[in-house]
Amino acid sequence: MVKVGDKIRIIHMNGEPQYNGKTGIVKHIDDIGQIHGSWCGCALIPSVDEYEIVED
């Protein structure tokens, strides 16, 4: 389960192909579970979008 501070890589963001492959740090998880981070713009929706936690 992803948490604030994790580094993630976006594999596929539904309807937003320009975000595929971007990495960033999780900054906030809102009340409905959307993941916001330093990749800018759109939030990830865990039940729709595909991402992975990146280990440093």
OpenMM code with the backbone's topology and positions (N, CA, C; nanometers):
from openmm import Vec3, app, unit

residues = "MET VAL LYS VAL GLY ASP LYS ILE ARG ILE ILE HIS MET ASN GLY GLU PRO GLN TYR ASN GLY LYS THR GLY ILE VAL LYS HIS ILE ASP ASP ILE GLY GLN ILE HIS GLY SER TRP CYS GLY CYS ALA LEU ILE PRO SER VAL ASP GLU TYR GLU ILE VAL GLU ASP".split()
positions = [
    Vec3(0.0842, -0.1180, 0.0000),
    Vec3(0.0000, 0.0000, 0.0000),
    Vec3(0.0888, 0.1245, 0.0000),
    Vec3(0.0591, 0.2166, -0.0870),
    Vec3(0.1383, 0.3387, -0.1011),
    Vec3(0.1083, 0.4350, 0.0142),
    Vec3(0.2106, 0.5110, 0.0539),
    Vec3(0.1934, 0.6095, 0.1604),
    Vec3(0.2681, 0.7376, 0.1259),
    Vec3(0.2342, 0.8447, 0.1940),
    Vec3(0.3010, 0.9731, 0.1732),
    Vec3(0.4517, 0.9540, 0.1928),
    Vec3(0.5287, 1.0092, 0.1004),
    Vec3(0.6741, 0.9980, 0.1053),
    Vec3(0.7304, 0.8898, 0.0152),
    Vec3(0.6466, 0.7954, -0.0290),
    Vec3(0.6936, 0.6905, -0.1203),
    Vec3(0.7277, 0.7505, -0.2565),
    Vec3(0.8277, 0.6933, -0.3214),
    Vec3(0.8596, 0.7283, -0.4596),
    Vec3(0.7900, 0.6272, -0.5482),
    Vec3(0.7160, 0.6759, -0.6487),
    Vec3(0.6450, 0.5855, -0.7367),
    Vec3(0.6746, 0.6171, -0.8826),
    Vec3(0.6528, 0.5161, -0.9665),
    Vec3(0.6617, 0.5301, -1.1117),
    Vec3(0.5238, 0.5013, -1.1677),
    Vec3(0.4749, 0.5923, -1.2497),
    Vec3(0.3450, 0.5731, -1.3133),
    Vec3(0.3652, 0.4834, -1.4348),
    Vec3(0.2969, 0.3716, -1.4357),
    Vec3(0.3033, 0.2790, -1.5489),
    Vec3(0.1974, 0.3179, -1.6513),
    Vec3(0.0757, 0.3410, -1.6040),
    Vec3(-0.0336, 0.3811, -1.6939),
    Vec3(-0.1340, 0.4658, -1.6157),
    Vec3(-0.1597, 0.5870, -1.6646),
    Vec3(-0.2639, 0.6722, -1.6076),
    Vec3(-0.3741, 0.6826, -1.7119),
    Vec3(-0.4909, 0.6319, -1.6793),
    Vec3(-0.6037, 0.6268, -1.7710),
    Vec3(-0.6383, 0.7645, -1.8269),
    Vec3(-0.6330, 0.7774, -1.9579),
    Vec3(-0.6682, 0.9027, -2.0241),
    Vec3(-0.5619, 1.0104, -2.0208),
    Vec3(-0.4471, 0.9828, -1.9619),
    Vec3(-0.3392, 1.0812, -1.9489),
    Vec3(-0.2053, 1.0180, -1.9866),
    Vec3(-0.1853, 0.9826, -2.1147),
    Vec3(-0.0640, 0.9092, -2.1539),
    Vec3(0.0655, 0.9881, -2.1318),
    Vec3(0.0582, 1.1191, -2.1227),
    Vec3(0.1791, 1.1997, -2.1002),
    Vec3(0.2408, 1.1738, -1.9619),
    Vec3(0.1675, 1.1111, -1.8707),
    Vec3(0.2207, 1.0800, -1.7380),
    Vec3(0.2857, 0.9428, -1.7313),
    Vec3(0.2620, 0.8579, -1.8303),
    Vec3(0.3190, 0.7230, -1.8279),
    Vec3(0.4716, 0.7298, -1.8243),
    Vec3(0.5309, 0.6585, -1.7282),
    Vec3(0.6757, 0.6553, -1.7131),
    Vec3(0.7309, 0.7594, -1.6178),
    Vec3(0.6500, 0.8560, -1.5768),
    Vec3(0.6991, 0.9596, -1.4847),
    Vec3(0.7153, 0.9017, -1.3453),
    Vec3(0.8098, 0.9568, -1.2721),
    Vec3(0.8285, 0.9201, -1.1325),
    Vec3(0.8054, 1.0434, -1.0466),
    Vec3(0.7737, 1.0205, -0.9218),
    Vec3(0.7535, 1.1316, -0.8298),
    Vec3(0.7344, 1.0808, -0.6882),
    Vec3(0.7248, 1.1753, -0.5968),
    Vec3(0.7058, 1.1465, -0.4554),
    Vec3(0.5600, 1.1719, -0.4190),
    Vec3(0.5000, 1.0794, -0.3459),
    Vec3(0.3624, 1.0959, -0.3004),
    Vec3(0.3591, 1.2067, -0.1958),
    Vec3(0.2789, 1.3101, -0.2231),
    Vec3(0.2680, 1.4258, -0.1335),
    Vec3(0.1427, 1.4220, -0.0475),
    Vec3(0.0353, 1.3608, -0.0997),
    Vec3(-0.0929, 1.3641, -0.0299),
    Vec3(-0.1822, 1.2528, -0.0834),
    Vec3(-0.2568, 1.1918, 0.0054),
    Vec3(-0.3616, 1.0970, -0.0340),
    Vec3(-0.4914, 1.1545, 0.0205),
    Vec3(-0.5850, 1.1856, -0.0697),
    Vec3(-0.7066, 1.2542, -0.0262),
    Vec3(-0.8079, 1.1575, 0.0351),
    Vec3(-0.9206, 1.2140, 0.0792),
    Vec3(-1.0219, 1.1374, 0.1514),
    Vec3(-1.0842, 1.0243, 0.0698),
    Vec3(-1.0789, 1.0336, -0.0627),
    Vec3(-1.1353, 0.9255, -0.1450),
    Vec3(-1.0261, 0.8338, -0.2007),
    Vec3(-0.9024, 0.8510, -0.1522),
    Vec3(-0.7937, 0.7604, -0.1867),
    Vec3(-0.7119, 0.7957, -0.3090),
    Vec3(-0.7401, 0.9106, -0.3722),
    Vec3(-0.6596, 0.9517, -0.4873),
    Vec3(-0.5215, 0.9944, -0.4387),
    Vec3(-0.4211, 0.9618, -0.5193),
    Vec3(-0.2813, 0.9853, -0.4823),
    Vec3(-0.2295, 1.1070, -0.5576),
    Vec3(-0.1835, 1.2066, -0.4830),
    Vec3(-0.1298, 1.3295, -0.5401),
    Vec3(0.0201, 1.3325, -0.5141),
    Vec3(0.0966, 1.3839, -0.6120),
    Vec3(0.2407, 1.3827, -0.5935),
    Vec3(0.3136, 1.4845, -0.6765),
    Vec3(0.4450, 1.4731, -0.6747),
    Vec3(0.5336, 1.5702, -0.7385),
    Vec3(0.5429, 1.5533, -0.8899),
    Vec3(0.4680, 1.4615, -0.9487),
    Vec3(0.4668, 1.4458, -1.0958),
    Vec3(0.3809, 1.5533, -1.1601),
    Vec3(0.3129, 1.6326, -1.0802),
    Vec3(0.2317, 1.7481, -1.1225),
    Vec3(0.0993, 1.7061, -1.1848),
    Vec3(0.0057, 1.7946, -1.1746),
    Vec3(-0.1219, 1.7761, -1.2431),
    Vec3(-0.2140, 1.6747, -1.1808),
    Vec3(-0.2426, 1.5709, -1.2525),
    Vec3(-0.3465, 1.4741, -1.2186),
    Vec3(-0.3095, 1.3855, -1.0996),
    Vec3(-0.4145, 1.3431, -1.0301),
    Vec3(-0.3982, 1.2469, -0.9210),
    Vec3(-0.4153, 1.1057, -0.9763),
    Vec3(-0.3469, 1.0109, -0.9151),
    Vec3(-0.3639, 0.8707, -0.9495),
    Vec3(-0.4863, 0.8154, -0.8774),
    Vec3(-0.5599, 0.7315, -0.9478),
    Vec3(-0.6743, 0.6634, -0.8887),
    Vec3(-0.6360, 0.5162, -0.8778),
    Vec3(-0.6131, 0.4672, -0.7554),
    Vec3(-0.5609, 0.3312, -0.7394),
    Vec3(-0.6414, 0.2218, -0.8071),
    Vec3(-0.7721, 0.2332, -0.8142),
    Vec3(-0.8534, 0.1277, -0.8751),
    Vec3(-0.8543, 0.1336, -1.0285),
    Vec3(-0.7978, 0.2423, -1.0851),
    Vec3(-0.8013, 0.2636, -1.2306),
    Vec3(-0.6611, 0.2682, -1.2909),
    Vec3(-0.5712, 0.3402, -1.2266),
    Vec3(-0.4370, 0.3648, -1.2796),
    Vec3(-0.3385, 0.2606, -1.2278),
    Vec3(-0.2296, 0.2440, -1.3028),
    Vec3(-0.1269, 0.1463, -1.2661),
    Vec3(0.0024, 0.2195, -1.2324),
    Vec3(0.0615, 0.1828, -1.1192),
    Vec3(0.1863, 0.2444, -1.0728),
    Vec3(0.2608, 0.1436, -0.9875),
    Vec3(0.3883, 0.1738, -0.9612),
    Vec3(0.4678, 0.0874, -0.8745),
    Vec3(0.5501, 0.1720, -0.7808),
    Vec3(0.5746, 0.1190, -0.6631),
    Vec3(0.6625, 0.1850, -0.5673),
    Vec3(0.8054, 0.1571, -0.6105),
    Vec3(0.8876, 0.2616, -0.6145),
    Vec3(1.0261, 0.2498, -0.6569),
    Vec3(1.1150, 0.2467, -0.5325),
    Vec3(1.1939, 0.1439, -0.5224),
    Vec3(1.2891, 0.1317, -0.4102),
    Vec3(1.4197, 0.1990, -0.4503),
    Vec3(1.4703, 0.2830, -0.3633),
    Vec3(1.5987, 0.3495, -0.3905),
    Vec3(1.7153, 0.2621, -0.3564),
] * unit.nanometer
topology = app.Topology()
chain = topology.addChain("A")
for resn in residues:
    res = topology.addResidue(resn, chain)
    for name in ("N", "CA", "C"):
        topology.addAtom(name, app.Element.getBySymbol(name[0]), res)
